Amino acid sequence: MIRRSILRRLEVNCKEISRIASQAMDRPLTLRERISVWMHLGICDPCRQFVAQLRLLRAVLKQQSRHAENDSNVVLSNSAREVIREALHQHLH
């Protein structure tokens, strides 16, 4: 009985896994979250693929940012700056 209640608390659905996996890019996961993700990914191929894609995307973005830091010729156009400024303004307000 105790084991079942513990397992039920660790069960998460695909929507929850996508939320947790996305958050894992920005912060360390709790032990409960790590176990829940590990259990779910063991049985759900689409979520495994989603997490793999997130990891790949993060690796590519890190690599690109390193290249951009080393390239002093990279300059944003005024229109690109405005788009970013507006997106940040909308997100923060």
Backbone as a printed PyTorch tensor [residue, N CA C, xyz], in Angstrom:
tensor([[[  0.8090,  -1.1980,   0.0000],
         [  0.0000,   0.0000,   0.0000],
         [  0.8490,   1.2580,   0.0000]],

        [[  1.8500,   1.2890,   0.8630],
         [  2.7070,   2.4710,   0.9390],
         [  3.4390,   2.6620,  -0.3770]],

        [[  3.9280,   1.5760,  -0.9610],
         [  4.6510,   1.6830,  -2.2370],
         [  3.7670,   2.2530,  -3.3340]],

        [[  2.5120,   1.8070,  -3.3820],
         [  1.6030,   2.3120,  -4.4150],
         [  1.3500,   3.8090,  -4.2560]],

        [[  1.1940,   4.2550,  -3.0250],
         [  0.9440,   5.6940,  -2.8260],
         [  2.1720,   6.5150,  -3.2180]],

        [[  3.3490,   5.9880,  -2.9360],
         [  4.5770,   6.6810,  -3.3410],
         [  4.6700,   6.7340,  -4.8670]],

        [[  4.4040,   5.6060,  -5.5150],
         [  4.4630,   5.5670,  -6.9750],
         [  3.4390,   6.5010,  -7.6020]],

        [[  2.2340,   6.5730,  -7.0220],
         [  1.2140,   7.4780,  -7.5580],
         [  1.6730,   8.9320,  -7.4970]],

        [[  2.3740,   9.2960,  -6.4290],
         [  2.8530,  10.6790,  -6.3020],
         [  3.9520,  10.9870,  -7.3030]],

        [[  4.6280,   9.9490,  -7.7940],
         [  5.7090,  10.1540,  -8.7570],
         [  5.2200,  10.1010, -10.2000]],

        [[  3.9970,   9.6150, -10.4120],
         [  3.4560,   9.5120, -11.7620],
         [  3.1440,  10.8990, -12.3190]],

        [[  3.5580,  11.1140, -13.5420],
         [  3.2390,  12.3640, -14.2300],
         [  2.8430,  12.0360, -15.6670]],

        [[  2.0750,  12.9130, -16.2780],
         [  1.6660,  12.6890, -17.6620],
         [  2.6370,  13.3870, -18.6190]],

        [[  2.3960,  13.2120, -19.9000],
         [  3.2930,  13.7700, -20.9210],
         [  3.3500,  15.2990, -20.8590]],

        [[  2.2220,  15.9340, -20.6110],
         [  2.2000,  17.3980, -20.5350],
         [  3.0930,  17.8780, -19.3950]],

        [[  3.0070,  17.2040, -18.2590],
         [  3.8280,  17.5610, -17.1040],
         [  5.3160,  17.3110, -17.3910]],

        [[  5.6130,  16.2270, -18.0850],
         [  7.0080,  15.9270, -18.4410],
         [  7.5650,  17.0190, -19.3400]],

        [[  6.7810,  17.4810, -20.2950],
         [  7.2970,  18.5300, -21.1890],
         [  7.5700,  19.8110, -20.3940]],

        [[  6.7140,  20.1220, -19.4300],
         [  6.9240,  21.3090, -18.5920],
         [  8.1940,  21.1470, -17.7510]],

        [[  8.3380,  19.9980, -17.1090],
         [  9.5050,  19.7550, -16.2490],
         [ 10.7830,  19.7420, -17.0800]],

        [[ 10.7410,  19.0820, -18.2350],
         [ 11.9310,  19.0080, -19.0910],
         [ 12.3440,  20.3940, -19.5650]],

        [[ 11.3860,  21.2280, -19.8800],
         [ 11.7060,  22.5960, -20.2950],
         [ 12.3150,  23.3860, -19.1400]],

        [[ 11.7660,  23.2190, -17.9530],
         [ 12.3040,  23.9140, -16.7810],
         [ 13.7100,  23.4270, -16.4390]],

        [[ 13.9910,  22.1740, -16.7460],
         [ 15.3120,  21.6120, -16.4420],
         [ 16.4210,  22.3300, -17.2020]],

        [[ 16.0570,  23.0410, -18.2650],
         [ 17.0410,  23.8050, -19.0100],
         [ 17.4820,  25.0450, -18.2280]],

        [[ 16.6430,  25.4850, -17.2830],
         [ 16.9070,  26.7250, -16.5550],
         [ 17.2350,  26.5430, -15.0800]],

        [[ 16.9050,  25.3910, -14.5340],
         [ 17.1280,  25.1820, -13.1010],
         [ 17.3310,  23.6980, -12.8180]],

        [[ 17.9860,  23.3800, -11.6970],
         [ 18.1290,  21.9720, -11.3270],
         [ 16.7640,  21.4130, -10.9000]],

        [[ 16.5010,  20.1770, -11.2510],
         [ 15.2510,  19.5470, -10.8560],
         [ 15.3520,  19.0090,  -9.4350]],

        [[ 14.2000,  18.9410,  -8.7870],
         [ 14.1580,  18.3270,  -7.4610],
         [ 14.3280,  16.8240,  -7.6170]],

        [[ 14.5920,  16.1520,  -6.5290],
         [ 14.7280,  14.6950,  -6.5670],
         [ 13.4350,  14.0630,  -7.0750]],

        [[ 12.2980,  14.5480,  -6.5920],
         [ 11.0060,  14.0080,  -7.0380],
         [ 10.8360,  14.1840,  -8.5380]],

        [[ 11.1890,  15.3500,  -9.0490],
         [ 11.0670,  15.6010, -10.4850],
         [ 11.9900,  14.6940, -11.2850]],

        [[ 13.2190,  14.5430, -10.8300],
         [ 14.1750,  13.6800, -11.5450],
         [ 13.6720,  12.2430, -11.6020]],

        [[ 13.1630,  11.7470, -10.4850],
         [ 12.6580,  10.3710, -10.4540],
         [ 11.4330,  10.2350, -11.3480]],

        [[ 10.5310,  11.2060, -11.2850],
         [  9.3250,  11.1770, -12.1160],
         [  9.6760,  11.1720, -13.5970]],

        [[ 10.6000,  12.0240, -13.9820],
         [ 11.0180,  12.0820, -15.3800],
         [ 11.6600,  10.7580, -15.7860]],

        [[ 12.5450,  10.2400, -14.9750],
         [ 13.2340,   8.9840, -15.2720],
         [ 12.2220,   7.8520, -15.4630]],

        [[ 11.2310,   7.7690, -14.5550],
         [ 10.2140,   6.7140, -14.6600],
         [  9.3950,   6.8850, -15.9380]],

        [[  8.9720,   8.0990, -16.2230],
         [  8.1300,   8.3440, -17.3940],
         [  8.9010,   8.0790, -18.6860]],

        [[ 10.1330,   8.5500, -18.7470],
         [ 10.9130,   8.3550, -19.9730],
         [ 11.2010,   6.8750, -20.2270]],

        [[ 11.1690,   6.0860, -19.1720],
         [ 11.3710,   4.6410, -19.3310],
         [ 10.2450,   3.9650, -20.0830]],

        [[  9.0720,   4.5940, -20.1320],
         [  7.9220,   3.9610, -20.7880],
         [  7.3470,   4.7750, -21.9430]],

        [[  7.8240,   5.9980, -22.1600],
         [  7.1930,   6.8760, -23.1560],
         [  8.2100,   7.3300, -24.2090]],

        [[  8.1390,   6.7140, -25.3720],
         [  9.0720,   7.0450, -26.4470],
         [  8.9110,   8.4820, -26.9550]],

        [[  7.6970,   8.9890, -27.1540],
         [  7.5730,  10.3860, -27.6170],
         [  8.2160,  11.3860, -26.6510]],

        [[  8.0600,  11.1670, -25.3620],
         [  8.6790,  12.0790, -24.3900],
         [ 10.1990,  11.9400, -24.4030]],

        [[ 10.7000,  10.7240, -24.5900],
         [ 12.1600,  10.5370, -24.7180],
         [ 12.6800,  11.3330, -25.9070]],

        [[ 11.9490,  11.2800, -27.0140],
         [ 12.3560,  12.0220, -28.2090],
         [ 12.2970,  13.5310, -27.9570]],

        [[ 11.2540,  13.9830, -27.2710],
         [ 11.1230,  15.4030, -26.9520],
         [ 12.2960,  15.8780, -26.1070]],

        [[ 12.6400,  15.1180, -25.0670],
         [ 13.7530,  15.4910, -24.1890],
         [ 15.0690,  15.4830, -24.9730]],

        [[ 15.2480,  14.5080, -25.8530],
         [ 16.4570,  14.4610, -26.6830],
         [ 16.5340,  15.6950, -27.5820]],

        [[ 15.4050,  16.1180, -28.1390],
         [ 15.3860,  17.3080, -28.9850],
         [ 15.7110,  18.5630, -28.1800]],

        [[ 15.1870,  18.6540, -26.9580],
         [ 15.5160,  19.7970, -26.1000],
         [ 17.0160,  19.8530, -25.8220]],

        [[ 17.5940,  18.6970, -25.5190],
         [ 19.0330,  18.6440, -25.2260],
         [ 19.8510,  19.0490, -26.4480]],

        [[ 19.4450,  18.5610, -27.6160],
         [ 20.1440,  18.9200, -28.8480],
         [ 20.0280,  20.4130, -29.1160]],

        [[ 18.8280,  20.9530, -28.9620],
         [ 18.6210,  22.3830, -29.1690],
         [ 19.4870,  23.2040, -28.2260]],

        [[ 19.5450,  22.8050, -26.9810],
         [ 20.3670,  23.5330, -26.0110],
         [ 21.8490,  23.4770, -26.3940]],

        [[ 22.3170,  22.3020, -26.8170],
         [ 23.7220,  22.1550, -27.2110],
         [ 24.0460,  23.0310, -28.4150]],

        [[ 23.1560,  23.0570, -29.4010],
         [ 23.3780,  23.8750, -30.6000],
         [ 23.3930,  25.3570, -30.2310]],

        [[ 22.4500,  25.7700, -29.3860],
         [ 22.4010,  27.1790, -28.9870],
         [ 23.6500,  27.5810, -28.1950]],

        [[ 24.1430,  26.6900, -27.3370],
         [ 25.3780,  26.9830, -26.5960],
         [ 26.5410,  27.1530, -27.5580]],

        [[ 26.6140,  26.2540, -28.5280],
         [ 27.7020,  26.3130, -29.4950],
         [ 27.6190,  27.6080, -30.3120]],

        [[ 26.4170,  27.9580, -30.7280],
         [ 26.2360,  29.1880, -31.4960],
         [ 26.5910,  30.4200, -30.6710]],

        [[ 26.2230,  30.4190, -29.3930],
         [ 26.5200,  31.5900, -28.5690],
         [ 28.0250,  31.7220, -28.3560]],

        [[ 28.7280,  30.5970, -28.2470],
         [ 30.1910,  30.6680, -28.1230],
         [ 30.8080,  31.2680, -29.3780]],

        [[ 30.2910,  30.8710, -30.5430],
         [ 30.8020,  31.4270, -31.8000],
         [ 30.4920,  32.9160, -31.8910]],

        [[ 29.3110,  33.3050, -31.4690],
         [ 28.9260,  34.7190, -31.5330],
         [ 29.7750,  35.5590, -30.5930]],

        [[ 30.1210,  35.0130, -29.4230],
         [ 30.9690,  35.7470, -28.4860],
         [ 32.3590,  35.9800, -29.0700]],

        [[ 32.8120,  35.0390, -29.8650],
         [ 34.1500,  35.1420, -30.4450],
         [ 34.1700,  35.9670, -31.7340]],

        [[ 33.0170,  36.2860, -32.2650],
         [ 32.9360,  37.0220, -33.5190],
         [ 32.4910,  38.4550, -33.2420]],

        [[ 33.4260,  39.3640, -33.2560],
         [ 33.1090,  40.7590, -32.9460],
         [ 32.3590,  41.4380, -34.0900]],

        [[ 32.2160,  40.7640, -35.2380],
         [ 31.5160,  41.3460, -36.3790],
         [ 30.0130,  41.1270, -36.3160]],

        [[ 29.5280,  40.3680, -35.3250],
         [ 28.0980,  40.0880, -35.2230],
         [ 27.3930,  41.3240, -34.6550]],

        [[ 26.4560,  41.8460, -35.4330],
         [ 25.7220,  43.0360, -35.0180],
         [ 24.2550,  42.8210, -35.3650]],

        [[ 23.3770,  43.1520, -34.4200],
         [ 21.9420,  43.0720, -34.6910],
         [ 21.4920,  44.3250, -35.4290]],

        [[ 20.6000,  44.1030, -36.3750],
         [ 20.0300,  45.2590, -37.0710],
         [ 19.0980,  45.9910, -36.1160]],

        [[ 18.7930,  47.2290, -36.4500],
         [ 17.8680,  48.0040, -35.6290],
         [ 16.4980,  47.3380, -35.5490]],

        [[ 16.0440,  46.7530, -36.6710],
         [ 14.7330,  46.0980, -36.6640],
         [ 14.7550,  44.8580, -35.7640]],

        [[ 15.8500,  44.1140, -35.7690],
         [ 15.9580,  42.9490, -34.8880],
         [ 15.9710,  43.3720, -33.4300]],

        [[ 16.6760,  44.4480, -33.1410],
         [ 16.7030,  44.9700, -31.7650],
         [ 15.2970,  45.3810, -31.3100]],

        [[ 14.5540,  45.9950, -32.2120],
         [ 13.1960,  46.4430, -31.8740],
         [ 12.2720,  45.2510, -31.6180]],

        [[ 12.4040,  44.2230, -32.4350],
         [ 11.5910,  43.0090, -32.2390],
         [ 11.8880,  42.3970, -30.8740]],

        [[ 13.1450,  42.3050, -30.5200],
         [ 13.5440,  41.7490, -29.2200],
         [ 13.0420,  42.6380, -28.0910]],

        [[ 13.2090,  43.9340, -28.2390],
         [ 12.7600,  44.8770, -27.2150],
         [ 11.2560,  44.7390, -26.9770]],

        [[ 10.4870,  44.6710, -28.0580],
         [  9.0300,  44.5500, -27.9530],
         [  8.6370,  43.2090, -27.3100]],

        [[  9.3050,  42.1330, -27.7000],
         [  8.9940,  40.8210, -27.1180],
         [  9.2800,  40.8060, -25.6140]],

        [[ 10.3910,  41.3970, -25.2140],
         [ 10.7170,  41.4680, -23.7810],
         [  9.6970,  42.3250, -23.0490]],

        [[  9.3170,  43.4410, -23.6500],
         [  8.3380,  44.3230, -23.0170],
         [  7.0040,  43.5870, -22.8020]],

        [[  6.5480,  42.8710, -23.8110],
         [  5.2870,  42.1240, -23.7020],
         [  5.4060,  41.0070, -22.6590]],

        [[  6.5380,  40.3560, -22.6110],
         [  6.7370,  39.2530, -21.6620],
         [  6.7740,  39.7610, -20.2240]],

        [[  7.3550,  40.9130, -20.0160],
         [  7.5180,  41.4300, -18.6660],
         [  6.3000,  42.2140, -18.1730]],

        [[  5.4220,  42.5950, -19.0630],
         [  4.2550,  43.3990, -18.6360],
         [  2.9790,  42.7070, -18.9210]]])
